[in-house]
């Protein structure tokens, strides 16, 4: 009965999402009909005028009109007040459904079709639990669970927005959830039974049997859902015409949280693919990798734009557009992974019918939001102005460059799919993305270094050049050093040089400041920008200095890669929890006098499902990683070995962690400042 209880919880959650949408729409409509927008009242009071009469009032006095509408206002308030608890209960119900799905996986209930197709009784418990979302239906339920819980959090925690805008936001969130509930219930039921139940299941894809499965998808989905919350805020603000700093301050924590989790998810996914697939690379521009990168690029642009709106009341229309674009990228990624149009280790589904359903949802949500934006953009005030040479100007340049990179990635991802639909098979791979997006990214890094050193509103180029002296000098010194070394290609050379300049420029906002009184979000900006410089340095080093060796080695024969000597000592069979393997014993030494250490790469065989995987063995040192993979025997006593020495490659993921830490510091700093402001207002 556990599966039936989960399905019932899912149906009840869908019903409450529908109720939430209806109540929100009714409440916002009645509020606009029988209430006067608060900003209009305050504007008239500030001017010393009588506040306007509510729409629909009689032609008598304002007091008579207010008395005549009193009952309607009370009813409207009751309708709007009901939206919050409905959102909370909906979130709890879908959470219950997710927990029940995890339960049937943990119990290996093979009478549930999803468990039979994606699990096995011999799997370790970690992979049984994580396997609940390591498939199409389960991952979609996790997506909707996070969506419902996020809506519940907004209902419980948000207290700064005007009530009509908040209710419109919750209504937009309910509309998104309702579409995905319909997708689960009618096209991808995770609780469907199978009769008769098989004796055991087909097992989980061995490439997913890794601790990364427990971390990577949930963090990405939290990021995607955070973007959906920002989208709902934007839709709510457009519906009530309440686009201003208050709306941006309410939306900013959700954008920042989404950006943090997307950063963690992409960083973790990159390292997971790096060590699990045994190919020695950290990014392949796989279409599904791009599907996670595109929302991150849009969220990065949105984060900077919403900060300008929240603190300086600028970029109002641009912020709304970016919120819509960011959620569009999230939906496109969902479509690519689940439509069956891609063949990838990341893809969950091969059913075009499901892809058509998601495509319809994408058209409905994004098309509707674009239509609303077109209808409302004329009512959005321009906001405060600023000079081109200013921090706002640098943020606009930042946004435009991010948008250009986003466009390049989007075109490179979708063009082969469109071409295939017309009968032309082609591939767009790393050379295109590196050459097209690389130079734009380097310009973006230069703008990123200069932006925090500019003043708000207005500045001068002379003052900027004076502040950039040390970062420019660091860039020049690195260029000279690399030119002296020689043999480094232009793009990685510029990347390393600019990463040095960015690292110096990122800490420049702390110069001559009282560090104890510096706001926490300023430290967050510094750490995040420093993280980007560190990651860029790791990427450039990996491209410029990696050394690789592919050999057919006999036992006892030394092989050389970079500064290391690696010797195959032997091959032996080993048995794991649900796999068997051939394991190589490699002894490695750095230089002539280095201490010997050992690596044990494996070639694993899984019976359920039948799969052979390469398990790399990696030795991490302060200046890089020695990466080893065991290949096939050649029948003459030799074994294929792939060896890489990758100098400073770990900086890629260390920088990613710094970026996320910087985002977390900024989020905590913003929340703490908001809390202090609320307390001051309460005790004023």
C-alpha positions in Angstrom: 0.0 0.0 0.0 3.0 2.3 0.2 2.9 3.0 -3.6 -0.8 3.7 -3.5 -0.3 6.1 -0.6 2.4 7.9 -2.5 0.1 8.2 -5.6 -2.8 9.4 -3.4 -0.5 12.1 -1.9 0.6 13.1 -5.4 -3.1 13.5 -6.5 -4.0 15.5 -3.4 -1.0 17.8 -3.9 -2.1 18.4 -7.5 -5.6 19.2 -6.3 -4.2 21.7 -3.8 -2.0 23.2 -6.5 -5.2 23.8 -8.6 -6.9 25.3 -5.5 -3.9 27.5 -4.8 -4.0 28.8 -8.4 -7.8 29.5 -8.3 -7.6 31.2 -4.9 -4.6 33.3 -5.9 -6.2 34.4 -9.2 -9.5 35.2 -7.5 -7.8 37.1 -4.7 -5.6 39.2 -7.0 -8.5 40.0 -9.3 -10.7 41.1 -6.4 -7.8 43.0 -4.9 -7.3 44.9 -8.1 -11.1 45.6 -8.3 -11.8 46.7 -4.8 -8.5 48.0 -3.5 -6.2 50.8 -4.3 -2.6 49.9 -4.8 -0.6 50.9 -1.7 2.0 52.8 -3.7 -0.7 55.1 -5.1 -2.1 55.8 -1.6 1.3 56.6 -0.2 2.1 58.9 -3.2 -1.1 60.9 -2.7 -0.5 61.2 1.1 3.1 62.3 0.5 1.8 65.0 -1.7 -0.7 66.1 1.0 -3.7 65.0 -1.1 -6.7 62.8 -0.2 -6.0 59.2 -1.2 -7.9 57.9 -4.2 -11.2 56.1 -3.8 -11.2 52.3 -4.5 -12.2 51.3 -7.9 -15.9 50.3 -8.0 -16.9 52.7 -5.2 -20.0 55.0 -5.4 -19.8 58.6 -6.3 -20.3 59.7 -2.7 -17.6 60.4 -0.2 -14.5 58.2 0.2 -15.7 57.1 3.6 -19.1 56.0 2.2 -17.3 54.1 -0.6 -15.0 52.4 1.8 -17.9 51.3 4.0 -19.8 50.0 0.9 -16.8 47.9 -0.1 -15.9 46.7 3.5 -17.5 43.3 3.1 -15.9 42.7 -0.2 -12.5 43.7 1.2 -12.9 41.3 4.1 -13.8 38.4 1.7 -10.9 39.3 -0.5 -8.5 39.3 2.4 -9.9 35.9 3.5 -9.4 34.4 0.0 -5.8 35.7 -0.1 -5.1 34.6 3.4 -6.1 31.0 2.4 -3.4 30.8 -0.3 -0.5 30.6 2.2 -1.7 27.5 4.1 -2.7 25.7 0.9 0.8 26.2 -0.5 2.3 24.8 2.7 0.1 21.7 2.8 0.7 21.1 -0.9 4.5 21.2 -0.3 4.1 18.7 2.6 2.0 16.3 0.5 4.4 16.2 -2.4 7.3 15.7 0.1 5.4 12.8 1.5 5.0 11.3 -2.0 8.8 11.6 -2.5 9.6 9.9 0.8 7.2 7.1 0.0 9.0 6.6 -3.4 12.3 6.4 -1.5 10.8 3.9 0.8 9.7 1.5 -2.0 13.2 1.7 -3.5 14.8 1.1 -0.1 12.6 -2.0 0.4 13.3 -3.2 -3.2 9.6 -3.5 -3.8 9.7 -5.1 -7.3 6.0 -4.9 -7.7 6.5 -1.2 -8.5 7.5 -0.8 -12.1 10.0 2.0 -11.5 11.8 -0.1 -8.9 11.9 -3.2 -11.1 13.3 -1.2 -14.0 15.9 0.8 -12.1 17.0 -1.1 -9.0 18.2 -4.5 -7.8 18.1 -6.1 -4.4 21.9 -6.6 -4.3 22.6 -2.9 -4.6 24.2 -1.0 -1.6 21.6 0.9 0.3 23.0 4.3 -0.7 22.3 3.5 -4.4 18.9 2.1 -3.6 17.9 5.4 -2.0 19.7 7.7 -4.5 18.3 5.4 -7.3 14.9 6.8 -6.4 15.8 9.9 -8.4 18.4 8.2 -10.8 15.6 7.7 -13.4 13.1 9.7 -15.3 10.0 9.5 -13.2 11.8 9.7 -9.8 13.9 12.7 -10.9 10.7 14.5 -12.0 9.1 13.8 -8.7 12.2 15.1 -6.9 11.9 18.2 -9.2 8.3 18.8 -8.2 9.0 18.0 -4.5 11.6 20.8 -4.4 9.2 23.1 -6.3 6.4 22.4 -3.8 8.7 22.9 -0.8 10.1 26.1 -2.2 6.5 27.4 -2.7 5.8 26.5 0.9 8.9 28.3 2.1 7.8 31.5 0.2 4.4 31.3 1.8 5.9 30.9 5.3 8.8 33.3 5.2 8.1 36.1 2.8 6.7 39.2 4.6 8.1 42.2 2.7 6.1 42.1 -0.5 2.8 43.7 -0.9 0.1 41.1 -0.3 -1.3 41.1 -3.9 2.1 40.6 -5.4 3.0 37.8 -3.0 -0.3 36.0 -3.7 0.2 36.5 -7.5 3.7 35.0 -7.0 2.3 31.9 -5.2 -0.4 31.6 -7.9 2.3 31.6 -10.6 4.2 28.9 -8.6 1.1 26.8 -8.4 0.6 27.1 -12.2 4.1 25.7 -12.8 3.6 22.9 -10.3 0.2 22.0 -11.7 1.7 21.4 -15.2 4.4 19.1 -13.7 1.8 17.3 -11.5 -0.1 16.6 -14.7 3.0 15.3 -16.4 3.7 12.9 -13.6 0.2 11.7 -13.1 -0.7 11.2 -16.8 2.6 10.6 -18.5 5.2 9.5 -16.0 3.5 7.8 -13.0 6.4 6.9 -10.5 4.1 4.6 -8.5 2.7 2.3 -11.3 2.5 -1.3 -10.4 3.6 -4.3 -12.4 1.9 -7.7 -12.3 3.3 -10.2 -11.9 6.2 -8.7 -10.0 9.7 -10.0 -11.2 11.9 -11.8 -8.8 14.5 -9.0 -9.0 15.0 -5.7 -10.9 17.1 -4.7 -13.9 19.5 -2.7 -11.8 20.7 0.9 -11.9 23.0 2.2 -14.7 26.5 1.4 -13.3 27.7 4.9 -14.3 25.2 6.3 -11.8 26.3 3.9 -9.0 28.4 6.5 -7.4 28.0 8.8 -4.3 27.8 11.7 -6.8 24.2 10.5 -7.6 23.2 11.4 -4.0 24.5 15.0 -4.4 24.6 16.1 -8.0 21.0 15.9 -9.1 19.4 17.3 -5.9 21.7 20.3 -5.9 21.0 21.0 -9.6 17.3 20.7 -9.0 17.3 23.1 -6.1 19.0 25.5 -8.4 16.5 25.0 -11.2 13.6 25.4 -8.7 15.2 28.6 -7.2 15.1 30.0 -10.7 11.4 29.0 -11.0 10.7 31.0 -7.8 12.4 34.0 -9.3 10.3 33.5 -12.4 7.2 33.4 -10.3 8.2 36.6 -8.5 8.7 38.3 -11.8 5.3 37.1 -13.1 3.6 38.2 -9.8 5.2 41.6 -10.0 4.1 42.1 -13.7 0.5 41.0 -12.9 0.2 43.6 -10.0 2.4 46.2 -11.7 4.6 46.2 -8.6 8.1 46.2 -10.2 10.5 48.0 -7.9 13.2 47.7 -5.3 10.9 45.9 -2.8 10.1 43.2 -5.4 13.8 42.8 -6.2 14.9 42.6 -2.5 12.3 39.8 -2.0 13.5 37.9 -5.2 17.2 38.3 -4.7 17.7 35.6 -2.0 16.0 33.1 -4.2 18.2 34.0 -7.2 21.3 33.9 -5.0 20.3 30.6 -3.5 19.6 29.1 -6.9 22.9 30.3 -8.2 24.8 28.8 -5.3 23.2 25.4 -5.8 23.6 25.5 -9.5 27.3 26.3 -9.0 27.7 23.4 -6.6 25.8 21.0 -8.9 27.8 21.9 -12.0 31.1 21.7 -10.1 30.2 18.3 -8.5 28.9 17.0 -11.8 32.1 18.0 -13.6 34.3 16.2 -11.1 32.0 13.2 -11.1 32.3 12.9 -14.9 36.0 13.5 -14.6 36.8 10.6 -12.4 33.9 8.2 -13.3 34.0 8.1 -17.1 37.7 7.5 -17.3 38.2 9.9 -20.2 40.5 12.4 -18.4 38.4 15.5 -19.2 36.4 17.7 -16.9 34.0 19.2 -19.5 33.1 17.9 -23.0 30.4 20.4 -24.0 27.9 17.5 -24.0 24.4 18.9 -24.8 23.2 17.9 -21.3 26.2 19.6 -19.7 25.2 22.7 -21.6 21.7 22.3 -20.4 22.9 22.9 -16.8 25.4 25.6 -17.9 22.8 27.8 -19.7 20.6 28.4 -16.6 23.7 29.2 -14.6 24.8 31.8 -17.1 21.3 33.3 -17.1 21.1 33.2 -13.3 24.5 34.9 -13.0 23.2 37.8 -15.2 19.9 37.9 -13.3 21.8 38.0 -10.0 23.7 41.1 -11.0 20.7 42.8 -12.5 18.4 42.2 -9.5 21.1 43.6 -7.2 21.1 46.8 -9.2 17.3 47.0 -9.0 17.3 46.2 -5.3 20.0 48.7 -4.3 19.8 51.4 -7.0 16.4 51.1 -8.5 17.7 50.5 -12.0 17.3 47.9 -14.8 13.6 47.1 -14.0 12.6 45.8 -17.4 15.9 44.0 -18.0 15.5 42.2 -14.6 12.1 40.9 -15.6 13.3 39.7 -18.9 16.3 37.9 -17.4 14.0 36.1 -14.9 11.9 34.8 -17.8 15.1 33.9 -19.8 16.6 32.0 -16.9 13.5 29.9 -16.3 13.3 29.3 -20.1 16.8 27.9 -20.0 15.8 25.6 -17.1 12.8 24.4 -19.0 14.9 23.8 -22.2 17.3 21.7 -20.1 14.5 19.7 -18.7 13.2 19.1 -22.3 16.6 18.1 -23.6 17.2 15.5 -20.9 13.7 14.0 -21.1 12.6 14.2 -24.7 14.5 11.4 -26.2 16.1 13.6 -28.8 19.6 13.3 -27.2 21.8 10.3 -26.6 23.8 11.0 -23.5 24.9 9.4 -20.3 23.0 12.2 -18.6 19.7 11.7 -20.4 16.8 10.1 -18.5 14.2 9.3 -21.1 13.9 8.1 -24.7 10.2 8.6 -25.0 9.3 11.4 -27.5 5.7 11.5 -26.1 7.0 12.7 -22.8 9.2 15.2 -24.6 6.2 16.6 -26.4 4.4 17.0 -23.1 7.3 19.0 -21.6 7.6 21.0 -24.9 3.9 22.0 -24.5 4.6 23.1 -20.9 7.6 25.1 -22.1 5.5 26.8 -24.7 2.7 27.5 -22.2 4.8 28.9 -19.4 7.4 30.8 -21.4 5.0 31.9 -24.1 2.6 33.2 -21.5 5.3 35.0 -19.6 6.6 36.6 -22.7 3.1 37.7 -23.6 2.6 39.2 -20.1 6.0 40.9 -20.4 5.0 42.5 -23.7 1.7 43.7 -22.3 3.2 45.1 -19.1 6.6 46.4 -20.1 5.1 49.7 -21.1 3.9 50.2 -17.5 7.3 49.5 -16.0 9.0 52.7 -15.0 12.6 53.3 -16.1 14.1 53.7 -12.7 17.2 55.7 -11.8 19.7 56.6 -14.4 23.5 56.3 -14.4 26.5 57.1 -16.5 28.1 54.5 -18.8 31.3 54.6 -16.7 29.9 53.4 -13.4 29.4 50.1 -11.6 25.9 49.9 -13.1 27.4 50.3 -16.6 29.9 47.5 -15.8 27.1 45.3 -14.7 25.2 45.9 -17.9 28.3 45.0 -19.9 28.6 41.9 -17.7 25.0 41.0 -18.5 25.4 41.5 -22.2 28.6 39.4 -22.4 26.9 36.6 -20.4 24.0 36.8 -22.7 26.3 36.5 -25.7 27.9 33.4 -24.2 24.5 32.0 -23.4 23.4 32.5 -27.0 26.5 30.7 -28.3 25.9 27.7 -26.1 22.2 27.6 -26.9 22.9 27.8 -30.7 25.7 25.2 -30.5 23.4 22.9 -28.5 20.2 23.2 -30.5 21.6 23.5 -34.0 22.6 19.8 -34.5 19.1 18.8 -33.2 17.4 21.1 -35.7 19.7 20.0 -38.5 18.9 16.3 -37.7 15.2 17.1 -37.9 15.8 18.0 -41.6 17.9 14.9 -42.3 21.4 16.4 -41.8 23.7 14.8 -39.2 26.4 17.0 -37.8 28.3 17.5 -34.5 29.1 20.7 -32.7 31.9 19.9 -30.3 34.5 21.6 -28.1 36.4 23.3 -30.9 33.3 25.4 -31.8 32.5 26.3 -28.2 36.1 27.0 -27.3 36.7 29.3 -30.3 33.3 31.0 -30.2 32.8 31.4 -26.4 36.4 31.6 -25.2 37.3 35.1 -26.4 34.0 36.5 -25.1 34.6 34.9 -21.8 38.0 36.5 -21.6 36.5 39.9 -22.2 33.9 39.1 -19.5 36.8 38.4 -17.1 38.3 41.8 -17.8 35.0 43.5 -17.2 34.5 41.5 -14.0 37.9 42.7 -12.7 37.1 46.3 -13.4 33.4 46.4 -12.3 33.8 46.2 -8.5 36.4 49.0 -8.6 34.0 51.5 -10.2 31.7 53.8 -8.2 27.9 53.6 -8.3 26.1 56.1 -10.6 29.1 58.0 -12.0 32.9 57.6 -12.3 35.7 58.5 -14.6 38.0 56.4 -16.7 41.1 58.1 -15.2 40.0 57.0 -11.7 39.4 53.5 -12.9 42.8 53.2 -14.6 44.5 54.4 -11.4 42.6 51.7 -9.3 43.5 49.0 -11.9 47.2 49.6 -11.9 48.1 46.6 -9.7 45.7 44.1 -11.4 47.0 45.2 -14.8 50.6 44.8 -13.6 49.8 41.3 -12.4 48.3 40.4 -15.8 51.4 41.8 -17.6 53.9 39.9 -15.3 52.0 36.7 -16.0 52.0 37.3 -19.7 55.8 37.9 -19.7 56.4 34.8 -17.6 54.4 32.6 -19.9 56.0 34.1 -23.0 59.4 33.2 -21.5 58.3 29.6 -20.9 57.1 29.3 -24.4 54.9 26.6 -26.0 51.6 27.9 -24.5 48.8 28.6 -26.9 47.3 32.0 -27.1 43.9 31.3 -25.5 45.2 29.6 -22.4 48.0 32.1 -22.1 45.4 35.0 -22.0 43.3 32.9 -19.6 46.2 32.5 -17.2 47.2 36.1 -17.4 43.7 37.4 -16.9 43.1 35.0 -14.0 46.0 36.6 -12.2 44.7 40.0 -12.8 41.2 39.0 -11.7 42.5 37.4 -8.5 44.3 40.6 -7.6 41.3 42.8 -8.6 38.9 40.7 -6.7 40.5 41.6 -3.3 40.9 45.2 -4.3 37.5 46.3 -2.8 39.0 45.4 0.6 42.0 47.7 0.3 42.0 50.6 2.8 38.8 49.3 4.4 38.1 48.5 8.0 37.9 44.7 7.6 36.0 44.2 10.8 33.2 46.6 9.7 33.1 45.4 6.1 29.7 43.9 5.3 29.6 40.1 4.9 28.1 40.4 1.4 31.2 42.4 0.3 33.4 39.5 1.4 31.0 37.2 -0.5 31.6 39.2 -3.7 35.3 39.1 -3.2 35.4 35.4 -2.6 33.1 34.6 -5.5 35.2 36.7 -8.0 38.4 35.2 -6.6 36.9 31.7 -7.2 36.2 32.5 -10.8 39.9 33.6 -11.2 41.0 30.4 -9.5 38.8 28.2 -11.7 39.9 30.0 -14.9 43.5 29.4 -13.9 42.8 25.7 -13.5 41.1 25.5 -16.8 44.0 27.3 -18.6 46.6 25.1 -16.9 44.8 21.9 -17.9 44.6 23.1 -21.5 48.2 24.4 -21.7 50.2 21.9 -19.6 48.5 18.5 -19.6 50.7 15.6 -20.7 49.1 12.3 -21.8 50.5 8.9 -22.6 48.6 5.9 -24.1 50.7 2.7 -24.0 50.5 -1.1 -24.2 52.5 -2.0 -21.1 53.9 -5.3 -19.9 54.2 -6.1 -16.2 57.4 -4.5 -14.9 57.9 -2.1 -17.8 58.2 1.6 -16.6 56.2 4.3 -18.4 56.7 8.0 -18.2 54.2 10.8 -18.1 55.1 14.3 -17.0 57.5 14.1 -14.0 56.3 10.6 -13.1 57.5 7.1 -13.8 54.6 4.6 -13.6 55.2 0.8 -13.6 52.5 -1.9 -14.0 53.2 -4.4 -11.2 50.4 -6.8 -11.9 46.7 -7.5 -12.6 44.4 -9.2 -10.2 40.6 -10.0 -9.9 38.6 -8.3 -7.2 34.9 -8.6 -6.1 32.7 -5.7 -5.1 29.2 -5.5 -3.6 27.5 -6.0 -7.0 30.4 -6.1 -9.4 33.6 -7.9 -10.3 36.7 -6.3 -11.7 40.2 -6.6 -13.0 42.4 -4.3 -10.9 45.8 -3.1 -12.0 48.5 -2.3 -9.4 50.6 0.6 -10.5 53.6 1.9 -8.7 54.5 5.5 -9.3 57.4 7.7 -8.4 58.0 11.4 -9.0 61.4 12.1 -10.3 64.4 9.9 -9.4 64.3 10.3 -5.7 60.5 10.5 -5.0 58.7 8.2 -2.7 56.9 5.3 -4.3 53.1 5.3 -4.1 50.5 3.0 -5.6 47.4 3.4 -7.7 44.7 0.8 -8.5 42.6 1.5 -11.6 39.9 -1.0 -12.4 37.9 -2.4 -15.3 34.6 -3.3 -13.6 31.9 -5.7 -14.8 28.3 -5.3 -13.7 25.8 -8.1 -14.2 22.6 -6.1 -13.6 22.5 -4.5 -16.1 25.4 -6.0 -18.1 28.0 -3.1 -18.3 31.7 -2.7 -18.3 33.1 0.5 -16.8 36.5 2.0 -16.3 37.3 3.2 -12.8 40.1 5.6 -12.8 42.8 5.9 -10.1 43.9 9.4 -9.3 46.8 10.7 -7.2 46.4 14.3 -6.1 49.4 16.4 -5.4 49.7 20.1 -4.5 50.4 21.0 -8.1 48.1 18.7 -10.0 46.8 15.1 -10.5 48.3 11.9 -11.9 45.3 10.3 -13.6 45.4 6.6 -14.6 43.0 4.3 -16.4 43.3 0.6 -17.2 42.2 -0.5 -20.7 42.0 -3.9 -22.5 44.6 -6.6 -22.9 46.1 -7.0 -26.4 46.4 -10.8 -26.2 50.2 -10.8 -26.0 50.6 -10.1 -22.3 50.4 -6.3 -22.6 47.7 -4.1 -21.1 46.5 -0.8 -22.4 47.2 2.1 -19.9 46.1 5.7 -20.3 48.2 8.1 -18.2 47.7 11.8 -17.7 49.6 14.4 -15.7 47.3 17.4 -15.3 49.1 20.3 -13.6 46.9 22.5 -11.3 43.7 20.9 -12.6 42.3 20.8 -9.1 42.0 24.6 -9.2 38.9 24.2 -11.4 36.9 22.6 -8.6 38.5 24.5 -5.8 37.5 27.7 -7.6 34.0 26.3 -8.0 33.8 25.7 -4.2 35.0 29.3 -3.6 32.3 30.7 -5.9 29.6 28.8 -4.0 31.1 29.9 -0.6 31.2 33.5 -1.8 27.5 33.2 -2.8 26.7 31.8 0.6 28.5 34.6 2.4 26.6 37.1 0.3 23.3 35.4 1.0 23.9 35.4 4.8 25.0 39.0 4.7 21.9 40.1 2.8 19.6 38.1 5.1 21.3 39.5 8.2 21.0 43.1 6.9 17.4 42.6 6.1 16.8 41.1 9.6 18.5 44.1 11.3 16.4 46.5 9.2 13.2 44.7 10.1 14.1 44.8 13.8 14.9 48.6 13.6 11.5 49.2 11.9 9.7 47.1 14.5 11.2 49.0 17.5 11.2 52.4 15.9 
